[in-house]
Structures are given as structure tokens and as C-alpha cells.
């Protein structure tokens, strides 16, 4: 089952296969960023900086709740990749149906929690007063789409793990075009501002989820989804939680630290929040490539671990690491070079102060994202080898711990945007060192004794 009509993961040239696997994910990520940029551009041009700040101020809180549970999708990747690599048809089928059932339950739970905490979260993070009400409305409407977000992402994880990275791209494209159309209708015609953007996003998430489930139901292999066979198998659930929950907690560490950072940025006013949001959106073009290489690492390494191809696992690691670092270096500096023009023309045409604030973030983030590219591939390898808990511990210490210390002890010495943003590359470097140490230990056990977790 490791061979599909799209990608061969357990034999053949690795570089070309990794690139073919990754490109649709990169394009999907970039499309998502473009559609998010369209959200910000529409509200920035037709609803003002307050609406832009409202959308931006919600990001960290939404990520904390959504990404914590979304980490379970990594567990789906690992469990399914090993089953497919080993040719275990029954476990593959059970993993698919367990994953979809879990995605629906998790999505409903996140929807309820997210709606309940929307206002308290915005007050706690000191959202600017002129953006507060719009931010609360945005969060409530956004979280109403949580079930669709989870179904789409878990379903896409299944398709990508089996080697089909194209269909998730097609569905995201269709949903994104629909999203832009709805943005223009809700924001310009109905003057709904941030709430209109949120409503458009929620409706398009449900479209993407529907298309993904329909695709899974039309598969002709062990990854076919049959509605009446939906069931949560204990063994598969334990595996998904075992490998996915640490990833979710890792994402939570990022989000918790980002909430603290977002609160500090909020103190600088609406323009700083808008500039931060615009620059962060641009970074997504680089992050999408890094995320694609991380996904490729988990899928390729996982299937070859399942198939017992030790030498090929090693080659996968080096290929993915080299491509990720090269991409993030080239793309990072290229995007940074045009950042001022892009932020000013697309996101904040009427807010020069916001553009200046966005450039501060860009200078620190885009030029150092190659460090993130390296540690994420190393971390993906560790996840494929079964060391998700170690990755979680590294993140607790390196992200939540170090960034909290930075914001509590160092930032007060000189309260500026520069002092906020410099903590990102510092913590990336710390995690790269920690992840590498784990990989050396894990690889020794695997290569010498064939031991995986």
C-alpha cells in the first residue's frame, strides 16, 4: 500500500518524490495564505485598521484552541503511514474511520469551548478597545466552523499520508475562490467588517470538508471512508493520541507563548497589531514550505520505518533537511526584500505606522526562518520514530519556558517591538539543538537495534 498512483515512498528516487509530494502542500499553504491575505486586504481597504486589528488580535487565541486538538492529525499521519508501509490493510481501514470519527467529536468540542471563551480571551489579551467587539464577533463565528476545520484537516492528513497531495489542494482552491467572493459580498455589500470575513471563512470550511469526505468515500483502496463503518477502534485511538497529543501540546506551547507576546504587542496600539498581523501573514508563504517538508518527513520516514528500510529512512532525513533549509533561506530573504511594498500596498495602504511596525517583525522573522525549517524536519523525523513526547518536552522548555522568561525578565528592560520579536529566532535555535540531541539518541536505538516507539 506504500505505492499509490501519485507517489512511491518506499522505493525510487527520494528527492524527486519528496518534491512531488511537497509541492501541492506548498501550493495549498500558499493559497491559504493568499486567501487570508484577501481577508485582511478586504477589511483593510473597506473596513479600516480597527477591523484588520480585530482579525489579527484573535489569531493566537484561535491557534491555542484549534492547534492543540489539531495535533492529533499528526498521530493519524504516523499510525496510518506505518500501517500502509507494513501493508497492514485492516489497521489502515480502522485508522481512517477512527480518524474521521475523532475529527467530528473534537470539532464539536472546540466549537463549544471557543464560543464560550471568545470575549474573556479578548479582554485577557488586552485587545485594543476600538477592535474588541469586532474581534469577539469574529471568534464566535469562526469557531462555529470548527467541526468542518477538523474534518478537512484530518481527511487531508489521510489523503496526504497515502500519497495523494493533489486533491486537498484542489479542494482548498475551490473553497478559497468561494471565500474571496463571499468576502466581497459580506464586507463591501453588507458592510459586516470582521464578522463578514469570519462568516465567509466558516462557510468555505464546510465546503472544503464536504469535498474531502466525498473524495475519501470514492477511494478504491484501504483509505476508503464508508459512513456506516464509522467507529472508534481502541487500538487506533490510543495510537493517534499517543503520537498526536504530544504534538498538540507542542502547538499549545507555541500558542500560549504567542498569546503572551500578542498581549505585549497589543499595548503598542492598533497600528502595531495590524502591522504584526500583516507581516505574520506574509511569513505564511515561507511557513507553508516548511510545513510541507515536515509533512513529507513524517510520511516518507514513517512508511519506510514500517517497511523496515533503515538506509532509506536516513536518506529521507538528509534530503528533507537540505530542501527545507534551502527553501526557507531563499524564500525568507526574497519575501523580506519586498515586505515594505507588499505590506503597504496590500494590507495597510492607509496606515504608514502599521507598515513600519510590520517591517520590524519581518526583519527578525523572515531572515531567520531557516532555523525553523531545520528544527521542524528534525522534529518530524523524531515523530516518525515515535518520540513525540520528547518533542513535547523540548517545546515546553524551549518555547513556553524560554519565551516566558524572555517576556518576564528581558522584555521589561527595554519595551520595544524589537525586544519582542528577537525571542523567536533565539527559541528556534534552542529547540533545534534539543531536537537534534533527541534524534541522535533515537537514531542510535533504531539503526543499531531496530527499536522504535
C-alpha positions as CSV (number, residue, x, y, z in Angstrom):
1,X,0.0,0.0,0.0
2,X,3.0,2.3,0.1
3,X,2.8,2.8,-3.7
4,X,0.0,4.9,-5.0
5,X,-0.8,6.3,-8.4
6,X,0.8,9.5,-7.2
7,X,3.9,8.8,-5.1
8,X,6.3,6.0,-4.3
9,X,7.6,6.4,-0.8
10,X,9.5,3.2,-0.2
11,X,11.5,2.9,-3.4
12,X,12.8,5.0,-6.3
13,X,14.4,8.5,-6.2
14,X,13.8,10.3,-3.0
15,X,14.4,13.9,-3.9
16,X,12.0,14.0,-6.8
17,X,9.4,12.1,-4.8
18,X,9.7,14.4,-1.9
19,X,9.4,17.5,-4.2
20,X,6.4,16.0,-5.9
21,X,4.8,15.2,-2.6
22,X,5.6,18.6,-1.1
23,X,4.7,20.9,-3.9
24,X,0.9,20.5,-3.7
25,X,1.1,21.0,0.1
26,X,3.2,24.2,-0.5
27,X,0.8,25.5,-3.1
28,X,-2.1,24.7,-0.7
29,X,-0.4,26.5,2.1
30,X,0.3,29.5,-0.1
31,X,-3.2,29.5,-1.3
32,X,-4.4,29.5,2.3
33,X,-2.1,32.5,3.0
34,X,-3.4,34.3,-0.2
35,X,-6.9,33.8,0.9
36,X,-6.1,35.0,4.4
37,X,-4.3,37.9,2.8
38,X,-7.5,38.6,0.8
39,X,-9.4,38.6,4.2
40,X,-7.0,41.2,5.5
41,X,-6.9,43.2,2.3
42,X,-10.7,43.4,2.1
43,X,-11.1,44.6,5.7
44,X,-8.1,46.8,5.4
45,X,-9.3,48.6,2.3
46,X,-13.1,48.7,3.1
47,X,-13.4,48.4,6.9
48,X,-10.2,50.1,8.2
49,X,-7.3,49.3,10.6
50,X,-9.6,48.5,13.5
51,X,-11.2,45.6,11.6
52,X,-7.7,44.4,10.5
53,X,-6.5,44.6,14.1
54,X,-9.6,42.7,15.2
55,X,-8.8,39.8,12.8
56,X,-5.2,39.8,13.8
57,X,-5.8,40.0,17.6
58,X,-7.8,36.7,17.5
59,X,-5.0,34.7,15.9
60,X,-3.1,33.5,18.9
61,X,-6.2,32.5,20.9
62,X,-7.7,30.6,18.0
63,X,-4.4,28.8,17.4
64,X,-4.2,27.8,21.0
65,X,-7.6,26.0,21.0
66,X,-7.6,24.7,17.4
67,X,-4.0,23.6,17.0
68,X,-3.9,21.9,20.4
69,X,-6.5,19.4,19.3
70,X,-5.4,19.5,15.6
71,X,-2.1,17.9,16.8
72,X,-4.0,14.6,16.8
73,X,-3.8,14.8,13.0
74,X,0.0,14.1,13.3
75,X,-1.0,11.0,15.2
76,X,-3.1,10.0,12.2
77,X,-0.1,10.5,9.9
78,X,2.2,8.3,12.0
79,X,-0.2,5.5,12.6
80,X,-1.5,5.4,9.0
81,X,2.0,5.7,7.5
82,X,3.3,2.8,9.4
83,X,0.2,0.6,8.6
84,X,0.5,1.5,4.9
85,X,4.2,0.9,4.8
86,X,3.8,-2.5,6.5
87,X,0.9,-3.4,4.2
88,X,-1.5,-3.9,7.1
89,X,-4.8,-3.4,5.4
90,X,-7.1,-3.9,8.3
91,X,-5.3,-1.4,10.6
92,X,-5.2,1.1,7.7
93,X,-9.0,0.9,7.3
94,X,-9.6,1.2,11.1
95,X,-7.3,4.2,11.3
96,X,-9.2,6.0,8.6
97,X,-12.6,5.5,10.2
98,X,-11.3,6.2,13.7
99,X,-9.7,9.4,12.5
100,X,-12.8,10.8,10.9
101,X,-14.9,10.0,14.0
102,X,-12.4,11.7,16.2
103,X,-12.3,14.8,14.0
104,X,-16.1,15.3,14.3
105,X,-16.1,14.9,18.1
106,X,-13.0,17.1,18.5
107,X,-14.5,19.8,16.2
108,X,-17.7,20.0,18.2
109,X,-15.9,20.2,21.5
110,X,-13.6,23.0,20.2
111,X,-16.7,24.9,18.8
112,X,-18.4,24.9,22.2
113,X,-15.2,25.9,24.1
114,X,-14.2,28.5,21.6
115,X,-17.6,30.3,21.6
116,X,-17.7,30.4,25.4
117,X,-14.3,31.9,25.9
118,X,-14.3,34.4,23.0
119,X,-15.0,37.6,25.0
120,X,-12.9,36.7,28.1
121,X,-10.0,35.8,25.9
122,X,-10.0,39.1,24.0
123,X,-10.3,41.0,27.3
124,X,-7.5,39.0,28.8
125,X,-5.1,39.6,25.9
126,X,-5.8,43.4,26.1
127,X,-7.3,43.6,22.6
128,X,-7.5,47.4,21.6
129,X,-10.9,48.8,22.6
130,X,-11.7,50.0,19.1
131,X,-11.3,46.5,17.8
132,X,-12.7,44.5,20.8
133,X,-16.3,44.0,19.7
134,X,-15.3,43.0,16.1
135,X,-12.7,40.6,17.5
136,X,-15.3,38.9,19.7
137,X,-17.8,38.6,16.8
138,X,-15.0,37.2,14.6
139,X,-14.1,34.5,17.1
140,X,-17.6,33.3,17.7
141,X,-18.4,33.0,14.0
142,X,-15.0,31.4,13.3
143,X,-15.4,28.7,16.0
144,X,-18.8,27.8,14.6
145,X,-16.8,26.3,11.7
146,X,-14.6,24.1,13.9
147,X,-16.2,20.8,13.0
148,X,-15.5,21.5,9.3
149,X,-11.9,22.6,10.0
150,X,-11.2,19.3,11.8
151,X,-12.8,17.1,9.3
152,X,-11.0,18.8,6.4
153,X,-7.6,18.6,8.1
154,X,-7.9,15.0,9.3
155,X,-9.3,13.9,5.9
156,X,-6.4,15.7,4.2
157,X,-3.9,14.1,6.5
158,X,-5.3,10.7,5.4
159,X,-5.0,11.6,1.7
160,X,-1.5,13.0,2.0
161,X,-0.2,10.1,4.0
162,X,-1.3,7.7,1.2
163,X,0.5,9.9,-1.3
164,X,-2.4,12.0,-2.6
165,X,-1.4,15.6,-2.0
166,X,-3.3,16.9,-5.1
167,X,-6.9,16.6,-4.0
168,X,-6.5,18.6,-0.8
169,X,-5.0,21.4,-3.0
170,X,-8.0,21.2,-5.4
171,X,-10.5,21.5,-2.6
172,X,-8.7,24.3,-0.9
173,X,-8.5,26.2,-4.2
174,X,-12.3,25.8,-4.7
175,X,-13.0,26.8,-1.2
176,X,-10.6,29.8,-1.3
177,X,-12.2,31.2,-4.5
178,X,-15.6,30.9,-2.9
179,X,-14.2,32.6,0.2
180,X,-13.0,35.6,-1.7
181,X,-16.3,36.0,-3.4
182,X,-18.1,35.9,-0.1
183,X,-15.7,38.3,1.5
184,X,-16.5,40.9,-1.1
185,X,-20.3,40.3,-0.7
186,X,-20.3,40.4,3.1
187,X,-17.8,43.2,3.7
188,X,-18.5,45.6,0.8
189,X,-22.2,45.0,0.1
190,X,-23.4,44.1,3.6
191,X,-20.7,46.1,5.5
192,X,-20.2,43.3,8.0
193,X,-16.5,44.1,8.5
194,X,-14.6,41.5,10.6
195,X,-17.8,39.5,11.1
196,X,-18.2,39.2,7.3
197,X,-14.7,37.8,6.9
198,X,-15.4,35.2,9.6
199,X,-18.7,34.2,8.1
200,X,-17.1,33.7,4.7
201,X,-14.3,31.6,6.2
202,X,-16.7,29.4,8.1
203,X,-18.9,28.7,5.1
204,X,-15.9,27.8,2.9
205,X,-14.5,25.5,5.6
206,X,-17.7,23.5,5.4
207,X,-17.4,23.3,1.6
208,X,-13.8,22.0,1.9
209,X,-14.8,19.4,4.5
210,X,-17.6,18.2,2.3
211,X,-15.3,17.8,-0.8
212,X,-12.7,16.0,1.3
213,X,-15.1,13.5,2.7
214,X,-16.6,12.9,-0.7
215,X,-13.1,12.1,-2.0
216,X,-12.4,9.6,0.8
217,X,-15.7,7.9,0.1
218,X,-14.7,7.4,-3.6
219,X,-11.3,5.8,-2.8
220,X,-10.7,2.3,-4.1
221,X,-8.1,1.2,-1.6
222,X,-7.7,0.8,2.2
223,X,-8.2,4.5,2.8
224,X,-11.8,4.5,1.6
225,X,-14.2,6.0,4.0
226,X,-17.6,4.2,4.4
227,X,-20.1,6.2,6.5
228,X,-21.8,3.2,8.1
229,X,-18.4,1.7,9.1
230,X,-17.5,4.8,11.2
231,X,-16.3,3.6,14.5
232,X,-13.6,4.4,17.1
233,X,-11.3,1.4,17.5
234,X,-9.4,1.4,20.8
235,X,-6.0,0.4,19.4
236,X,-6.1,3.1,16.7
237,X,-7.4,5.7,19.0
238,X,-4.6,5.0,21.5
239,X,-2.0,5.3,18.7
240,X,-3.4,8.5,17.4
241,X,-3.5,10.0,20.9
242,X,0.0,8.6,21.8
243,X,1.7,10.2,18.8
244,X,-0.7,13.1,18.2
245,X,-1.4,14.5,21.7
246,X,2.3,15.5,22.3
247,X,2.2,17.3,19.0
248,X,-1.0,19.1,20.1
249,X,0.6,20.1,23.4
250,X,3.6,21.3,21.5
251,X,1.3,23.5,19.4
252,X,-0.3,24.7,22.6
253,X,3.1,25.8,23.9
254,X,3.6,28.0,20.8
255,X,0.1,29.4,21.2
256,X,0.4,30.1,24.9
257,X,3.7,32.0,24.3
258,X,2.2,33.8,21.3
259,X,-0.8,35.0,23.5
260,X,1.7,36.5,25.9
261,X,3.6,38.1,23.0
262,X,0.3,39.3,21.4
263,X,-0.7,40.9,24.6
264,X,2.5,42.9,24.7
265,X,2.1,43.9,21.0
266,X,-1.5,45.0,21.8
267,X,-0.1,47.5,24.2
268,X,1.5,49.4,21.3
269,X,-1.8,50.1,19.7
270,X,-4.0,49.3,16.7
271,X,-1.3,50.1,14.1
272,X,1.2,47.8,15.8
273,X,-1.4,45.0,15.9
274,X,-2.3,45.5,12.3
275,X,1.3,45.6,11.2
276,X,2.1,42.4,13.1
277,X,-0.8,40.7,11.5
278,X,0.2,41.7,8.0
279,X,3.8,40.7,8.4
280,X,2.8,37.4,10.0
281,X,0.5,36.7,7.0
282,X,3.5,37.2,4.7
283,X,5.6,34.8,6.7
284,X,3.0,32.2,6.0
285,X,4.4,31.8,2.5
286,X,7.6,30.6,4.0
287,X,6.0,28.6,6.7
288,X,3.9,26.7,4.1
289,X,7.0,25.3,2.6
290,X,8.5,24.3,5.9
291,X,5.2,22.6,6.9
292,X,5.2,20.7,3.6
293,X,8.7,19.4,4.2
294,X,7.7,18.4,7.8
295,X,4.7,16.5,6.4
296,X,6.9,14.8,3.8
297,X,9.4,13.8,6.5
298,X,6.7,12.2,8.7
299,X,5.1,10.4,5.7
300,X,8.2,9.2,4.0
301,X,10.1,8.3,7.2
302,X,7.0,6.7,8.6
303,X,6.3,4.4,5.7
304,X,9.9,3.4,5.4
305,X,10.1,2.6,9.1
306,X,7.0,0.5,8.7
307,X,8.6,-1.3,5.7
308,X,11.9,-1.7,7.6
309,X,14.0,0.3,5.1
310,X,16.6,1.8,7.5
311,X,19.0,3.1,4.9
312,X,16.2,4.8,3.1
313,X,15.0,6.5,6.3
314,X,18.4,8.1,6.7
315,X,18.4,9.3,3.1
316,X,14.9,10.8,3.6
317,X,16.1,12.7,6.7
318,X,19.0,14.3,4.8
319,X,17.0,15.1,1.7
320,X,14.2,16.8,3.6
321,X,16.5,18.7,5.8
322,X,18.5,20.1,2.9
323,X,15.5,21.1,0.9
324,X,13.8,22.7,3.9
325,X,16.8,24.8,4.9
326,X,17.5,25.9,1.3
327,X,13.9,26.8,0.7
328,X,13.4,28.8,3.9
329,X,16.7,30.7,3.3
330,X,15.9,31.7,-0.3
331,X,12.2,32.3,0.3
332,X,12.8,34.2,3.6
333,X,15.2,36.7,2.2
334,X,13.2,37.1,-1.0
335,X,9.9,37.9,0.8
336,X,11.7,40.2,3.2
337,X,13.2,42.2,0.3
338,X,9.7,43.1,-0.9
339,X,8.0,43.2,2.5
340,X,7.6,47.0,2.8
341,X,5.9,47.3,-0.6
342,X,3.7,44.3,0.0
343,X,2.5,45.4,3.4
344,X,1.9,48.9,2.3
345,X,0.1,48.1,-1.0
346,X,-1.9,45.0,0.0
347,X,-2.6,45.1,3.8
348,X,-2.3,48.7,5.1
349,X,-2.5,51.2,2.3
350,X,-3.7,53.9,4.7
351,X,-1.5,53.2,7.8
352,X,2.2,54.0,7.3
353,X,2.8,53.5,11.0
354,X,1.4,50.0,10.7
355,X,3.7,49.3,7.8
356,X,6.7,50.4,9.8
357,X,5.7,48.1,12.7
358,X,5.2,45.2,10.3
359,X,8.7,45.7,8.9
360,X,10.2,45.4,12.4
361,X,8.7,41.9,12.6
362,X,9.7,41.0,9.1
363,X,13.4,41.9,9.8
364,X,13.6,39.5,12.7
365,X,11.4,36.6,11.4
366,X,11.9,36.2,7.7
367,X,15.7,36.3,7.7
368,X,15.9,33.5,10.4
369,X,13.1,31.1,9.4
370,X,15.7,28.7,8.1
371,X,16.3,27.7,11.7
372,X,12.6,26.8,12.0
373,X,12.9,24.9,8.7
374,X,15.7,22.8,10.2
375,X,14.2,22.0,13.6
376,X,10.8,21.1,12.1
377,X,12.3,18.4,9.8
378,X,14.4,17.1,12.7
379,X,11.2,17.1,14.8
380,X,9.2,15.4,12.1
381,X,11.8,12.6,12.0
382,X,11.5,12.2,15.7
383,X,7.7,11.9,15.4
384,X,8.0,9.2,12.8
385,X,10.4,7.3,15.1
386,X,7.8,7.6,17.9
387,X,9.4,10.3,20.0
388,X,6.6,12.8,20.1
389,X,6.7,13.1,23.9
390,X,10.3,14.2,23.7
391,X,9.3,16.8,21.2
392,X,6.7,18.0,23.6
393,X,9.2,18.3,26.4
394,X,11.5,20.3,24.2
395,X,8.7,22.7,23.3
396,X,7.6,23.1,26.8
397,X,11.2,24.1,27.8
398,X,12.3,25.9,24.6
399,X,9.1,27.7,23.6
400,X,6.9,28.2,26.6
401,X,9.7,28.3,29.1
402,X,12.3,30.4,27.4
403,X,9.8,32.8,25.8
404,X,8.0,33.3,29.1
405,X,11.4,34.1,30.8
406,X,12.2,36.4,28.0
407,X,9.0,38.3,28.2
408,X,9.1,38.5,32.0
409,X,12.7,39.3,32.6
410,X,14.3,40.7,29.4
411,X,11.5,42.5,27.6
412,X,10.8,44.9,30.6
413,X,14.4,46.1,30.4
414,X,13.6,47.7,27.0
415,X,10.0,47.6,26.0
416,X,10.0,47.7,22.2
417,X,8.8,45.6,19.3
418,X,12.5,44.6,18.6
419,X,12.8,43.1,22.0
420,X,9.6,41.1,21.4
421,X,10.5,39.7,18.1
422,X,14.1,38.7,18.8
423,X,12.9,35.9,21.1
424,X,11.6,33.9,18.1
425,X,14.9,33.0,16.5
426,X,16.5,32.6,19.9
427,X,14.0,29.9,20.9
428,X,14.1,28.3,17.4
429,X,17.8,27.8,17.8
430,X,17.3,26.2,21.3
431,X,14.7,23.8,20.0
432,X,16.9,22.8,17.0
433,X,19.7,21.8,19.4
434,X,17.3,19.9,21.7
435,X,15.6,18.1,18.7
436,X,18.9,17.2,17.2
437,X,20.0,15.6,20.6
438,X,16.8,13.5,20.6
439,X,17.3,12.4,17.0
440,X,20.9,11.3,17.7
441,X,19.6,9.1,20.6
442,X,16.6,7.8,18.7
443,X,18.6,7.1,15.6
444,X,21.2,5.1,17.6
445,X,18.4,2.9,19.0
446,X,16.8,2.5,15.6
447,X,19.8,1.9,13.5
448,X,21.6,-0.5,15.9
449,X,18.7,-2.3,17.5
450,X,15.7,-1.6,15.2
451,X,13.9,-0.1,18.2
452,X,11.1,2.5,17.6
453,X,8.4,3.8,19.9
